[in-house]
Amino acid sequence: MIKVDLSGIKSFVTDAELAAVASELTQAHEALVAKTCAGNDYTGWVTLPNDYDTEEFARVKAAAQKIRSDSAVLVVVGIGGSYLGARAAIELLHSPNYNLTASTQVFFAGNNLSSDALDEILTIIGDRDWSINVISKSGTTTEPAVAFRLLREKLHDKYGAAAPQRIYATTDAARGALKQLADAEGYESFVISDDIGGRFSVLTAVGLLPIAVSGADIDALMQGAVEAAAALDVRALEDNAAWQYAAARNALLRKGKTIEVLGCYQPSFRMMVEWWKQLYGESEGKDGKGIFPAGLELTADLHSMGQYMQDGIRNLMETIVLTGPSRAKVVLGKERQDLDGLNFLAGTDLDAINHKAFQGTYLAHIDGGVPNMVIDMGSRDERSLGQLIYFFELGCGLSGALLGVNPFNQPGVEDYKKNMFALLGKPGYEERKAALEARLS
């Protein structure tokens, strides 16, 4: 089970200050479970591990098996929570280089507007068989809608009338442009629940279908979430890891630590950092409040961001995720001349060297004025990942309540969309377009 070590914040936050924050968590947790909190219409993820649709779950596994049998490539079309969780899970459970050896490669499109990025995916597919999983609640979000239109055309060029059998739509149960198209064309469809927002949706069909296509065990993933939901349904700081994390980061915020840097000493965790950044940034960053989420890939970023972490503005807190022992055992050898000076490490497992790098950096950053929290997920497998996902989601819901914001809406993301639509000449935005173009001239 997920463990949180707060010893690295003891010189920054007192036990009494942590306890003061923890007293607020009881009310926050009760409101979340009772669905009386701000944004309560979007709290379906709280009970999801225990009440998910088992029939649809079975269909997800069957669809994944079909895709693995008839497609060399699956292109997942989605943006934000519609792709980050799946990509993060695939890279953590397999490798950032998963597609180099996979029997069915999984590529992600519709998360940008780059012609080069989309063309590269089509070039990589070449003449091979492929399928699409398009993920969108409405079907009208610009980036995935553009990509899906272009990819759908290419799929129809290759397969003709059989193309719809290779399109899997994850969308609203009853309404929206994508649902309408899926019904008309006969796509196999999966549901984005009304009570689960995109950034909390990785344990639904949104994330589960691509993850299953990668060959990962989604039964074990959900079992981990079930275990976490039970273990974290406790109203005591000393027994609840999510409470400890939420309390610590908010106590540190009240001490002026406005930026949280999440890092891990495994490159396969990089996209998990990106998923976490969206989860916390979009949930907390509103009403002039929030902890800014940033990330590090370690040890690589010690040679780029290490100086700032050690000596920059002291508004930082750091959270390190430990993923357990590496799968591979790599031992350093001994050389006769020892020109690189590493013979003192001869016979040492690289994993042990990596862990000492973590320990040394942890102590240096604390000494440099950066409080450190450590999250230990135990091992890098599906069950542990399911636990970590639920842990971070619950911690986010609780932390947003402590901040006094609605962690389940995202009103700020609409502003850029309106400006983009106006500048592109979308009907109904003429007045805004004129005003924007005047500002840009």
N, C-alpha and C positions, 0 to 999 in steps of 0.2 A: 504494500500500500504506500501511497505517496507520503513522504516525510518532509517536514520543513524544519530547517535549522536556523534559528534566529540569534545564535550566539554572536554573529558578526554585526549585530546592531546594538549590542548592549552598551557600548560606550557613547551611543547617540540618543537612545531612547530608554527611559527608565521602565521598570516593571509596572510602576504605578501609571505611567502614561499609556502603556499598552493595555493595562486593565481598564483604563477609562474608555479607550476606544472599544474594547471588547464588550463593555456594558451596552453600547449602542448596537452591537451585532445581534443580540437576542431579538430585539424588536425588528431589525432588518430581516433576519432569517425567518422569523414567524410570518412577517408580511409577505415574503417571497413564497413560502410554502402555502399560505392561505390565499394567495393571489389577490392581496389587497394593496400591494405595493404600486408605485408609479410604473405605468407600462405593463400592468398585470395581464393584458391581453396577449402578451408575447412571452409568457413564462412556461410554455409547454415543455421546454427542454428540461425543466426541473424533474419531472416525473417520467420523461421519455424512456430511460433505460428499463423501466418496469412496466410501461404500458404502450410500447410501440406496436405498430400494426404487423403482426407476425405473418399474415398472408402476403402483405407487400414485401416484407423482408425476404420471404421465400422467392417471390418473383424477381427481386433484385439479384439473388444468387443465381437463379436460372438464366436471367438475361446476361449476367456476367459470364456464365459458362458458355452461352451461345456466342457472345462476342469473342471470347477466347478461342472458340472453335472455328469461327468463320472470318476473323479479321486479324490482320497483322498489325493494325493501328486503330486505336480509339482516339478520336479528337473530342475533348471535353470543352464545350463552349459555355463560358460563364465568367463572371467578374466578382471580386470581393469574396464574400462568404460562399459563393457558388463554385469557387475553385480552390481557394487557399487551403482549406482544411484537407481536401482530398490530395492535393499535391504535397502538402506537408507530411501527411501520413505515409504516402507512397515513398517519399524520399527517406523518411526516418526508418521505416520498416525494411526497406530494400537498400536504396543507395541514391545519391544525387545523379549517379550514372546509370540508373535503372534501365533506361531505354537502350543502352548499348548491348545488353544481353537478354532483354525480355522477349518472350515468344509473342506477346502482344504489347506493343509499345503504347504508352499513354502520353499524348501531347495536350497542351492546354492553349486554347485560343479564346478570343473574345474578351480578353482582359486588357486590351490596348487597342489603339487605332493605327498600328504600324503595318504598312503594306509589306515591308520586308519580312516581318515576323510571320505573317500569314502565308506569304509566298514560300517561305522556307519550309513550313510544315507540309505544304502541298508538294514541294520538291522532294522532301524526305519520303513521303508516301509513295510517290512515283506511280507505278502500275500495280501496286499491291492492293489487296482487299482491305477495306476500312469501313468504319462506322462512326456515327456521331452521337454524343450524349449532350443535348442542349439543355441548359439549366437556367431558368428564369421564371420568376413568379408571374410577371406580366407579359414577357415576350417583347417588350418595347424598350428596354434599357439599351442605350445606343450601341455600346461596344459589342456586347454579345449578339444583338440583333443584326448589326452589320456583318459580323463574322459568319453568323448562321446563314444569312441570305447568300453570301458568297460560297460557303462550303456546301450548302444544300444544292446549289446549282452544279457544282463539280460532281457531287455524288449522283445527281440525276444524269449528268452527262455520261457517267460510267455505267450505271446500273439501270437507267430508264425507269420503267414502271415498278421495278423491284426495289428502288431506292428507299421508299418509306419503311421497308422491313429492316433497314440498317440505321434508322433514326430512333433514338430513345429520348423522350421528352420528360424532364423533371420540372413540373410546373404546378400551377394552382389546380385545385380539385375541380373547379366548376367554371372559372371565368378567365378572361384575359386573352390576348392575341395568340399566344403560344398554345394555350389550351384549345382554342378554336381551330387552329391549324392542325394540331395533333389529332383532334377528333375527325376533321375533314379528311386528312391524309392516312389515318390509321396507324399513327406511331404508337408503339408501346409507351405507356405513360406511367410516371410515378409522381407522388403528391408532395408538394411543399406545403406543410401544414400552416394554417392561418395563425396559429399561436406560437410559431417558432420563427424568429427572425433569421436572416441569412447567416449572420456571423455566429449563430448558435446552432447551425444546421448540419454540422459535419457528421453527426451520428444518425442522420436521416438518410433517405435515398440520395439526397444532394451529394453527400460524401461517400456513402457506402457503395454505390455502383462503380465509380472509378476505382475505389480502393479494392473492391472484390475482383475487378478485371485485372488488377496488378498481381493477383494471386494471394493476396493477404487474407487471413482468416478473420472475417467480419463477425463470426460467432464469438470468437475470443475477444475481439474489440468491444462488443456489446457487453460481454460478461465482465470485463474490466470496469465498464461504466456502471453496471449494476452494483458491483462491489464498492465502488467509490460513492455512489449515491447512498448506500447503507452506512458506510463508515463516516461520511460527512453529515449525516443527519443527527448531529449531536450538538447540544447547546452549551458547550464549554470550551474555552480557549485552549486549555491544556490538552484536549482530546480531539480537536478538529483542525486539521491542517489548513483547510480553506479559511477558517477564521483567523488562524495565525498569520497567514499571508495577507489577508485583507486588513487586519488590524495593524500589522507592521508597516505596510506601505502607506496607510493613511496617517499613522502616527509620525512617520518620517516626513510626509507631506506637510504636516503641521509644524515641522521643524525647518521648513524651507527647502526640502528635497523634492523638487518639482519634476525631475526627469528620472524615469526608471529605465535602466539598461539591462536587457535580458541577454544572457550569453550561455553558450554551451561549448564544451571542448570536443565536440564531434561535428564535422562538417555536414553530416546528414540532418542536423537539427536546424539548418539555416531557414528552411521554409516554415518550420514550426514557429520560429521567431516572427516571420512575416504574418502568419495566422494570428499569433498572440497580439501583434501590433494592431491589427484591424479590430480584434475582439475588444481590446481595452481602449484603443484610441477612439473608435466610433461609439463605444458605450459611455465613456467618461468625458470626452472632450466637448462640453457644451455649457452654456450659461456662464462663460468666462471661467470655468473650472476644469479640473482634470489633471492627472499626472501624464506627462508626455512620454509615450512608449518608444524606446529606441532599442537597437540591437547590436550585438557583437558576434562575430564568428571567431572562435578562439582555437588555437593560439594565434591564428593569422593576424587578427586585428590588434594584437598587442604591439605589432610592428607598424601600425598606422594610427590607431586611436589610443594606444597605451599611454603616451605622453599626456594627452588630455585627461584620461581617466585618473592619472596619478597627480596631476598638478593644475588642472583647469579649474573653472568656476565650481565651487563646492555645492552645487545644487543637485548633485547626482545621488541616486541609490542604485545598487547593482543586485541583480538576481541571477544566480547561476543554476542551471539545471544539470544534474548528473544523471547519466543514462545507464549506469552500471557497466560491467566489464565488456570490453570489445569482443566481437565474435572471433576475430583473428588474433593469433598469438604471433607476434613479430619480435624476435630477440636480436639485440645488437651484437655484432661479432667483434672480435679482437684483431687489430692490425699490428704488424711488426713495428712499423715506424711511429705510429700514433701521431701523425702530422696534424690531425684535427683535434687532438687532445681528448678524445672520447673513450680511450681505453678503460678509464675508471668506470664506465658504464657497461663494459663488456659482460654479456650474459644477462643483461637487464631487459625485461619485456618493455616494449614501447608504451604499452598501456600504463605501466608504473611511472615512466618518465612523464607522460601526459598528466597523470594525477599529481605529481610533484609540481608541475607547472601550474596547475590549478591552485594548489595549496600555497605556493609562493606568491602568486598573483593576488589571491584572496587576502593574505596577510598584508601585502604591500598596499593594496587599495584601501583597506581599513586604516592602516597607518597614515595614508594620504588623505583621509577625511571622507571616504566613500563607504557608507554602511553597506554590508553585504548580507543577503538572504540566500540560502542554499535549498534547492528543491531536489530531492532524490527520488527518481521514478523507479529505481530498483533494477530494471532491465529494459532493453530496447526491443520489446515484443508487443504484439497486438493487445494483450491483456493489460500490460502496464500503460500503453498509450491510451486505451479507453479510460483508465483511471485518471491519467494526466489531463485529458480533454475535459472530463467532467469537473475535475478539481479547478482548472482554470476558469471554466464557465461559472461555477458557483462562486469562486472568489471574485469574479467580475461583477456578478449580480449584487453581491454583498458590498463590494467596494463602492459601486455606484450609489447605493443607498447611503453609505457613510458620507459620500460627497454631497448628497442632497440633490442628485440629478436623476432623471429618468434614464436608466442605462439601456433601454430597449428601443429608443427611437433614434433618428439621425436627421434632424431638420436641416442641419447645415449643408448636407450634400446636395440639396436641391438648388442652391444658388448658382453653382457653376454650371449645372445642367441647363438652367434657364438661359444663362448667357450663351452657352454653346448652341442651343437650339436657335436663339435669336440670330446669332452671327451666321449660322448655316442657312437662314432664311425659312425656318419652319413657319407654316401659316399660323397666325394668331400672335406672333411675336414681333410684328412690324415696328411698333413704337419703341420697344426695348432695343431692337436692332439699331435704329437710328441713333438712340442715345449712346449705345456702346461704341458704334463706329465713330461718333463724334469724339469720344474720349480717346480712341485709339489713333485718331488722325494727327 
